[in-house]
Amino acid sequence: MMRKVALLSLACILLIATFSPGVLAAVDFEARSGQTVRFQGWQFATDVVLDTVRRYNETMGGNVEYNTIAGDYSAIMEQKFIAGDAPDILYGHVYDAVRYFDGGWIEAIDSLPNADEILADLIPSVAEAWTYKGKVLGLPYFTSVIGILVTNLDRMEECGLTEADYPKTWDEFYELIHALHEQGVENPHLPAWYSEQWGIGWSFLAEVLNRGGVTADPETHEPRLTADGPGGDTLRAWKRLWNEGVVDKEVLSYRETDHIEAWESGRYLFASHMAYNIRRSNDPKFSQVAGRTGFVPYQGQPWGILDVGLYLITKKDRDPDFQHDVEAFFSWYGFKNEEGRAYVAERWLQDFMLFSGYQSVMSGEIALEAIRSSLANPDDVDKMIELYENASYPKGVFNVTWSPEFQSFLREELQSFLLNDKPVEQTIEAINSEIACLNKVYGIN
């Protein structure tokens, strides 16, 4: 059964979002202790983060210090926790947060003085994605959909394709790709099989969900793949792409940045992409397909999976004034500032089309304009929202403490499946066995 995260439709959000920016819980954002609040995150738009931290320090008398962690973020940050060197506030994916929470390293957000207001503003189905053991583990950094299909509208015209030819399912998509390949069309598809954990591994998780299956049960986390089900169908489709030379062999050596640049070179007809990167791909500063990057809409089957970034607050023995400073900045940065405005979330929307997990943010004109200005066709706003409304979420794999280990295994196993032409049945068995082993190691069920 597909795990579906149905975001509130834009129309529903507009109807229920009654939040007034001037009405805030009693939160004092002024720093008190004079101690340094350490804030760390992965490498993305560091200039924006530093500028926003500077704004807080100047307006609220804060002493927040931000540092970017380069490399394997999840592994590096876990080592920091183990060594007792974790920051006060950090980025995390849901699977990071789950692991940190089980380790006793982070706090849930219900201890914040304005927790009730925050929880009331969160889009319920998005908040559900990062609820674990009944606790909401962080504040929303961004939400997006990773693994949607983007299209080069110029190349579509060259191939005689129109929006009426957009596939409705993965099977229809692969039929189209193979037909184009047999006609001599070069570079018909660029799959997101790059080497980072959100590359080939997430592509598999997404396609299994999109096809109506699950890799692991969303509640018990028991393995659920079968060779004659969505997992096997996905692998067979991939094997054919690989063995018939439809996909460039170099894709397995790509990093995410290589994948993005390859798409923006204009060589490809279709690609699996991050929804927020449509903004960049339609920007002539970066892309040869600026203004010509479209996307395949939802027509009954989801595309990709929900991608969520969180702000997390660590559990430490702090004196009351320092704890206040950490919580004050956490709330100011991760929710609303002293003006009652979700300043940071709005900036991510305007600059990068990173969606917010807050109803009040997604109901505003800033959100609508951010989407419109990012699309090749501004009239496709509703279609983009619909992709989010119907996004799948791999709860059985993400909301469990062994997730980072499994994702590393899955990436290597899928690469080996393609490179060594392993049988589908053997690969399905290996994935199921790894999940069962991890459940046993961690005492799950």
C-alpha positions as CSV (number, residue, x, y, z in Angstrom):
1,M,0.0,0.0,0.0
2,M,1.4,3.4,-1.0
3,R,2.2,5.8,1.9
4,K,0.7,9.1,0.7
5,V,1.4,12.4,2.3
6,A,-1.4,14.6,1.1
7,L,-0.5,18.3,1.7
8,L,-3.4,20.7,2.1
9,S,-4.5,22.0,-1.2
10,L,-3.8,25.7,-1.8
11,A,-7.5,26.4,-1.8
12,C,-7.9,24.7,1.6
13,I,-4.9,26.5,3.0
14,L,-6.3,29.8,2.0
15,L,-9.6,29.0,3.7
16,I,-8.1,27.8,7.0
17,A,-5.1,30.1,7.4
18,T,-6.4,32.7,9.7
19,F,-3.2,33.5,11.4
20,S,-2.5,37.2,12.1
21,P,1.2,38.2,11.8
22,G,0.7,40.5,14.7
23,V,-0.6,37.9,17.1
24,L,2.2,36.0,18.8
25,A,2.7,33.9,21.9
26,A,4.7,35.7,24.5
27,V,8.2,35.1,23.3
28,D,11.2,37.2,24.3
29,F,13.7,37.0,21.5
30,E,16.3,39.1,23.1
31,A,19.5,37.3,24.1
32,R,20.4,37.3,27.8
33,S,23.4,35.1,28.6
34,G,26.2,36.5,26.4
35,Q,27.2,32.9,25.6
36,T,27.6,31.6,22.0
37,V,24.8,29.7,20.4
38,R,26.3,27.2,18.0
39,F,24.3,26.6,14.8
40,Q,25.5,24.2,12.1
41,G,24.0,22.9,8.8
42,W,24.9,21.3,5.5
43,Q,26.3,23.2,2.6
44,F,23.5,25.2,0.9
45,A,23.2,28.9,0.4
46,T,25.6,29.6,3.2
47,D,25.6,33.3,2.4
48,V,21.8,33.5,3.0
49,V,22.2,31.7,6.4
50,L,25.0,33.9,7.5
51,D,23.2,37.1,6.5
52,T,20.1,35.9,8.4
53,V,22.1,35.0,11.5
54,R,23.7,38.5,11.3
55,R,20.3,40.1,11.2
56,Y,19.3,38.2,14.4
57,N,22.5,39.1,16.2
58,E,22.1,42.8,15.3
59,T,18.5,43.1,16.2
60,M,18.2,40.8,19.2
61,G,21.7,41.3,20.7
62,G,22.4,37.6,20.0
63,N,25.7,35.8,19.8
64,V,24.8,33.0,17.3
65,E,27.7,31.5,15.4
66,Y,26.9,29.5,12.2
67,N,29.2,26.9,10.6
68,T,28.7,24.8,7.5
69,I,29.5,21.0,7.7
70,A,31.0,19.8,4.4
71,G,31.0,16.1,3.5
72,D,28.8,13.2,4.7
73,Y,26.6,15.4,6.9
74,S,24.6,12.7,8.7
75,A,27.8,10.7,9.6
76,I,29.8,13.7,10.6
77,M,27.0,15.1,12.8
78,E,26.5,11.8,14.5
79,Q,30.2,11.6,15.4
80,K,29.9,15.1,16.9
81,F,27.1,13.9,19.1
82,I,29.1,10.8,20.2
83,A,32.1,13.0,20.9
84,G,30.0,15.5,22.9
85,D,30.7,18.3,20.4
86,A,27.2,18.7,18.9
87,P,26.0,22.3,18.3
88,D,23.0,23.8,20.0
89,I,20.9,24.0,16.8
90,L,21.4,22.0,13.6
91,Y,19.8,20.9,10.3
92,G,18.6,17.4,9.9
93,H,16.4,15.1,7.8
94,V,13.7,13.2,9.5
95,Y,15.8,10.0,9.7
96,D,18.6,12.0,11.3
97,A,16.1,13.4,13.9
98,V,14.7,10.0,14.7
99,R,18.2,8.6,15.3
100,Y,19.2,11.6,17.4
101,F,16.0,11.4,19.4
102,D,16.5,7.8,20.2
103,G,20.0,8.7,21.3
104,G,18.7,11.2,23.7
105,W,20.5,14.0,21.9
106,I,17.7,16.3,20.8
107,E,14.5,17.8,22.3
108,A,11.1,17.7,20.8
109,I,9.5,21.1,20.1
110,D,6.7,20.8,22.7
111,S,9.0,22.3,25.3
112,L,9.1,25.7,23.5
113,P,7.1,28.5,25.0
114,N,5.2,29.1,21.8
115,A,4.8,25.3,21.0
116,D,1.0,25.5,20.7
117,E,1.1,28.3,18.2
118,I,3.8,26.5,16.1
119,L,1.8,23.2,16.1
120,A,-1.4,25.0,15.1
121,D,0.4,26.5,12.1
122,L,2.1,23.4,10.8
123,I,0.5,21.7,7.8
124,P,-0.8,18.6,9.6
125,S,0.2,16.0,7.1
126,V,3.7,17.4,6.8
127,A,4.1,17.6,10.6
128,E,3.1,13.9,10.6
129,A,6.1,13.1,8.5
130,W,8.4,14.2,11.3
131,T,6.4,13.0,14.2
132,Y,8.1,10.1,16.0
133,K,6.9,8.4,19.1
134,G,4.2,11.0,19.4
135,K,6.7,13.9,19.4
136,V,7.2,16.6,16.7
137,L,11.0,16.5,16.4
138,G,11.8,19.9,14.8
139,L,10.8,23.0,13.1
140,P,10.5,23.1,9.3
141,Y,13.4,24.3,7.2
142,F,11.9,23.2,3.9
143,T,9.6,20.8,2.2
144,S,9.9,19.7,-1.4
145,V,9.4,16.8,-3.7
146,I,12.5,15.0,-5.0
147,G,12.2,12.7,-8.0
148,I,9.6,14.6,-10.1
149,L,10.1,14.3,-13.9
150,V,11.2,17.5,-15.6
151,T,11.0,18.1,-19.4
152,N,13.1,20.1,-21.8
153,L,10.3,21.8,-23.7
154,D,12.5,22.7,-26.7
155,R,13.5,19.0,-27.1
156,M,9.9,17.9,-26.7
157,E,9.0,20.1,-29.7
158,E,11.9,18.7,-31.7
159,C,10.6,15.2,-31.0
160,G,7.0,16.1,-31.9
161,L,5.8,15.7,-28.3
162,T,3.2,17.7,-26.5
163,E,1.7,17.8,-23.0
164,A,-0.8,15.3,-24.2
165,D,2.1,12.8,-24.5
166,Y,3.1,13.2,-20.8
167,P,3.0,9.7,-19.2
168,K,0.7,9.0,-16.3
169,T,2.7,6.2,-14.7
170,W,6.3,4.9,-14.5
171,D,5.5,2.1,-17.0
172,E,4.1,4.6,-19.5
173,F,7.2,6.7,-19.0
174,Y,9.6,3.9,-19.7
175,E,7.6,2.8,-22.8
176,L,8.0,6.3,-24.1
177,I,11.7,6.5,-23.3
178,H,12.4,3.2,-25.1
179,A,10.4,4.2,-28.1
180,L,12.3,7.4,-28.4
181,H,15.6,5.6,-28.0
182,E,14.7,3.1,-30.7
183,Q,13.9,6.1,-33.0
184,G,17.5,7.4,-32.4
185,V,16.7,10.2,-29.9
186,E,19.8,10.8,-27.9
187,N,19.8,11.3,-24.2
188,P,16.1,10.7,-23.6
189,H,16.4,10.5,-19.8
190,L,18.7,11.4,-16.9
191,P,17.8,9.4,-13.8
192,A,18.8,10.6,-10.4
193,W,21.1,7.7,-9.8
194,Y,23.9,9.8,-8.4
195,S,26.1,8.7,-5.5
196,E,24.8,10.6,-2.5
197,Q,22.3,8.9,-0.3
198,W,19.4,10.9,-1.7
199,G,20.4,9.8,-5.2
200,I,19.9,6.2,-6.4
201,G,18.6,5.0,-3.1
202,W,15.9,7.6,-2.8
203,S,15.0,7.0,-6.5
204,F,14.3,3.4,-5.7
205,L,12.3,4.2,-2.6
206,A,10.3,6.8,-4.5
207,E,9.5,4.6,-7.5
208,V,8.4,1.7,-5.3
209,L,6.0,4.0,-3.5
210,N,4.8,5.7,-6.7
211,R,4.0,2.2,-8.0
212,G,1.9,1.4,-5.0
213,G,4.3,-0.5,-2.8
214,V,6.5,0.0,0.2
215,T,10.1,-1.0,0.9
216,A,9.3,-1.4,4.6
217,D,6.0,-1.4,6.5
218,P,5.3,2.2,7.7
219,E,4.4,1.0,11.2
220,T,6.3,-2.2,11.9
221,H,9.2,-1.5,9.6
222,E,9.2,-5.1,8.4
223,P,10.5,-5.7,4.8
224,R,7.8,-5.7,2.2
225,L,9.5,-6.0,-1.2
226,T,8.7,-8.8,-3.6
227,A,10.3,-9.7,-6.9
228,D,6.9,-9.8,-8.6
229,G,5.7,-6.5,-7.0
230,P,6.6,-2.8,-7.3
231,G,10.1,-3.4,-6.1
232,G,10.9,-6.0,-8.7
233,D,9.1,-4.0,-11.4
234,T,11.3,-1.0,-10.6
235,L,14.5,-3.0,-10.8
236,R,13.5,-4.7,-14.1
237,A,12.8,-1.3,-15.6
238,W,16.2,0.0,-14.5
239,K,18.0,-3.0,-15.7
240,R,16.6,-2.6,-19.2
241,L,17.5,1.1,-19.3
242,W,21.0,0.2,-18.2
243,N,21.6,-2.8,-20.4
244,E,20.2,-1.3,-23.6
245,G,22.4,1.8,-23.2
246,V,19.5,4.2,-22.8
247,V,21.2,5.8,-19.8
248,D,24.7,7.1,-19.7
249,K,26.9,4.8,-17.6
250,E,28.6,7.9,-16.0
251,V,25.4,8.7,-14.0
252,L,26.5,6.4,-11.2
253,S,29.6,8.4,-10.6
254,Y,27.8,11.7,-10.5
255,R,27.3,13.9,-7.4
256,E,24.1,15.8,-7.1
257,T,25.8,19.0,-8.5
258,D,26.9,17.0,-11.6
259,H,23.4,15.8,-12.1
260,I,21.9,19.3,-11.9
261,E,24.6,20.7,-14.3
262,A,24.0,17.8,-16.7
263,W,20.3,18.7,-16.9
264,E,21.0,22.4,-17.3
265,S,23.3,21.7,-20.2
266,G,20.2,21.1,-22.3
267,R,21.3,17.6,-23.5
268,Y,18.4,15.7,-22.0
269,L,14.8,15.3,-22.8
270,F,13.6,14.1,-19.4
271,A,15.2,14.0,-16.0
272,S,14.4,13.1,-12.4
273,H,14.8,16.3,-10.5
274,M,14.2,18.2,-7.3
275,A,11.0,20.4,-7.5
276,Y,12.8,23.4,-5.9
277,N,15.6,23.2,-8.5
278,I,13.1,24.0,-11.2
279,R,13.6,27.6,-10.2
280,R,17.4,27.4,-10.8
281,S,16.9,25.4,-14.0
282,N,14.7,28.2,-15.4
283,D,17.2,30.9,-14.5
284,P,19.5,32.0,-17.4
285,K,22.3,32.6,-15.0
286,F,22.7,28.8,-14.5
287,S,20.9,27.0,-17.2
288,Q,20.8,26.4,-21.0
289,V,17.1,25.3,-20.5
290,A,16.1,28.5,-18.7
291,G,12.4,29.2,-19.3
292,R,12.1,25.9,-21.0
293,T,12.2,23.4,-18.0
294,G,8.7,22.0,-17.6
295,F,7.5,19.1,-15.5
296,V,5.2,16.0,-15.8
297,P,2.1,16.7,-13.8
298,Y,0.2,14.4,-11.4
299,Q,-2.3,12.4,-13.4
300,G,-3.3,9.7,-10.8
301,Q,0.2,8.4,-9.9
302,P,2.6,10.4,-7.7
303,W,6.1,11.3,-8.9
304,G,8.9,11.3,-6.4
305,I,8.8,11.5,-2.6
306,L,8.5,14.2,0.0
307,D,11.8,15.7,1.0
308,V,11.9,17.5,4.3
309,G,14.6,19.5,6.1
310,L,14.3,20.3,9.8
311,Y,15.8,22.6,12.4
312,L,16.6,20.6,15.5
313,I,17.5,21.7,19.0
314,T,19.9,19.6,21.1
315,K,19.3,18.4,24.6
316,K,22.1,19.9,26.9
317,D,22.5,20.9,30.5
318,R,22.4,24.7,30.0
319,D,21.8,27.4,32.6
320,P,18.3,29.1,32.3
321,D,19.6,32.2,30.5
322,F,21.6,30.2,27.9
323,Q,18.6,27.8,27.4
324,H,16.5,30.9,26.7
325,D,18.9,32.2,24.1
326,V,19.0,28.8,22.3
327,E,15.2,28.5,22.3
328,A,14.8,32.2,21.3
329,F,17.0,31.9,18.2
330,F,15.5,28.5,17.4
331,S,12.0,30.0,17.3
332,W,13.0,33.2,15.7
333,Y,14.8,31.4,12.9
334,G,12.6,28.4,12.6
335,F,9.1,30.0,13.0
336,K,8.4,33.8,13.4
337,N,10.5,36.8,14.3
338,E,9.9,39.7,16.6
339,E,7.5,41.2,14.0
340,G,5.4,38.1,13.9
341,R,6.7,37.3,10.4
342,A,8.1,33.9,9.2
343,Y,11.0,35.9,7.7
344,V,13.4,33.0,7.2
345,A,10.8,30.7,5.6
346,E,9.6,33.5,3.3
347,R,13.2,34.1,2.2
348,W,13.8,30.5,1.3
349,L,10.6,30.6,-0.8
350,Q,11.5,33.8,-2.6
351,D,15.1,32.9,-3.3
352,F,15.0,29.1,-3.9
353,M,11.3,28.0,-4.1
354,L,11.8,26.0,-0.9
355,F,8.3,25.3,0.3
356,S,7.4,25.8,4.0
357,G,5.7,23.5,6.4
358,Y,3.6,26.3,7.8
359,Q,0.1,27.0,6.6
360,S,0.5,30.7,7.2
361,V,3.5,30.9,4.8
362,M,2.0,28.7,2.1
363,S,-1.3,30.7,2.1
364,G,0.4,34.0,1.2
365,E,1.1,35.8,-2.0
366,I,4.8,35.3,-1.4
367,A,4.3,31.6,-1.9
368,L,2.2,32.0,-5.0
369,E,4.6,34.5,-6.6
370,A,7.6,32.3,-5.8
371,I,6.1,29.4,-7.6
372,R,4.8,31.4,-10.6
373,S,8.2,33.1,-11.1
374,S,10.0,29.7,-11.0
375,L,8.0,27.9,-13.7
376,A,8.3,28.0,-17.5
377,N,4.5,28.4,-17.6
378,P,3.2,30.5,-14.7
379,D,-0.2,29.0,-15.2
380,D,1.1,25.7,-14.0
381,V,1.0,26.8,-10.3
382,D,-1.9,24.5,-9.5
383,K,-0.2,21.6,-11.2
384,M,2.9,22.1,-9.0
385,I,0.8,22.3,-5.9
386,E,-0.9,19.1,-6.9
387,L,2.5,17.3,-7.1
388,Y,3.0,18.3,-3.5
389,E,-0.5,17.4,-2.4
390,N,0.1,13.8,-3.7
391,A,3.7,13.3,-2.7
392,S,4.6,9.9,-1.3
393,Y,6.7,9.5,1.9
394,P,8.7,6.5,2.8
395,K,7.8,6.4,6.5
396,G,8.8,2.7,6.9
397,V,12.4,3.5,5.9
398,F,12.8,7.1,7.1
399,N,11.0,7.1,10.5
400,V,13.2,4.4,12.1
401,T,16.5,4.6,13.9
402,W,18.4,2.4,11.4
403,S,17.6,4.5,8.4
404,P,21.0,6.1,7.7
405,E,22.7,2.7,7.8
406,F,20.1,1.2,5.5
407,Q,20.4,4.1,3.1
408,S,24.1,3.5,2.8
409,F,23.5,-0.2,2.2
410,L,20.8,0.5,-0.4
411,R,23.0,2.9,-2.4
412,E,25.8,0.3,-2.7
413,E,23.4,-2.6,-3.4
414,L,21.6,-0.7,-6.2
415,Q,24.9,0.4,-7.8
416,S,26.1,-3.2,-7.7
417,F,22.8,-4.4,-9.1
418,L,23.4,-2.3,-12.3
419,L,27.2,-2.6,-12.5
420,N,27.3,-6.4,-12.0
421,D,24.0,-7.2,-13.7
422,K,22.7,-9.0,-10.6
423,P,19.4,-10.8,-10.8
424,V,16.3,-8.9,-9.6
425,E,15.4,-11.7,-7.2
426,Q,18.8,-11.7,-5.5
427,T,18.7,-7.9,-5.0
428,I,15.2,-7.9,-3.6
429,E,16.2,-10.7,-1.2
430,A,19.4,-8.8,-0.1
431,I,17.4,-5.6,0.6
432,N,14.7,-7.5,2.6
433,S,17.4,-9.4,4.5
434,E,19.2,-6.1,5.4
435,I,16.0,-4.6,6.8
436,A,15.3,-7.8,8.8
437,C,18.8,-7.8,10.2
438,L,18.6,-4.1,11.2
439,N,15.3,-4.7,12.9
440,K,16.9,-7.4,14.9
441,V,20.0,-5.4,15.8
442,Y,17.9,-2.5,17.0
443,G,15.2,-4.6,18.7
444,I,12.4,-3.4,16.5
445,N,9.4,-5.6,16.8
